[in-house]
């Protein structure tokens, strides 16, 4: 149990390949994408899901082990060092269109899988230090409002029509992207204004986190423009958008078609494990810091990633998250697979 944390170092293969992408040309520029969306999904066809949970004694041993936290903290220098290398590398005038595209896709993957995903995990911690680290990571994709909407909105309204991040039955992913991004941003403003009103705080003040987030993000962009110019900043904006789309694709597959019922009091039923799609496929679990054990994450959002549990009554995806993300990009095939799963789960 003492060295269980070592398996999560496997995720460092993604930033390593991203570095190779930024320093190489040709097919090597696509190497992080190939690993994440081809090699890992392929392996998960042959690896059996692991639905075992830690015993109470084992859980006690690792839940407060700081090594699991240090791995997350390491992501901050990784993200921003890679971003600096990316911005510098894109100044090379000898790069072909396909070299630039490979590097942009690779940086976008880092923004989504490291910046937002790990920012999400740290955003659930109950101390200011780790929450601040979360916001720093979310800045890499210019998606700092996610901290507000996800924690105060999504976790309250998940699997209901009130939640921007819960995909509805029959909703194509491309429609979901637009709806979730736009309404999620609006929701974050509403939640923050509601909080300020409750505490009688001035909207036009440093107490307004949404206003502060916009100022930080604009300042960040201006710094990039100052050092690298408008063209390179344009490349960066594409990577930030790709990071957001990685997040929203994960959101799409996590709750697709699952809805909480309204009880006799006119309120939504309590959030249960069966309101989120779960995946116990080992590679996806490791590479996303257990995000795919999503049923338990919503059942108890304060549980750290290393001790998330499997629930027998949660709906299971046919493969891991990387494979499901690819599948979602082909709506007819996605509907065929998932609607059959939903019908079998309900019955």
ABEGO torsion letter per residue (X at the ends): XAAAAAAAAAAAAAAAAAAAAAABBEAAAAAAAAAAAAAAAAAAAABBBBABBBBAAAAAAAAABAAAAAAAAAAAAAAAAAAAAAAAAAABAABBAAAAAAAAAAAAAAAAAAAAAAAAAAAABABAAAAAAAAAAAAAAGAAAAAAAAAAAAAAABGBAABAABBBBGBBAAAAAAAAAAAAAAAAAAAAAAAAAAAGBBABBAABAAAAAAAAAAAAAAAAAAAAEAAAAAAAAAAAAAAAAAAAAAAAAAABGBBBBBBAAGBBBBBBAAABBBBABAAAAAAAGGAABAAAAAABAABBAAABBBBAABBBBABBAAAAAAAAABAAAAAAAAAAAAAAAAX
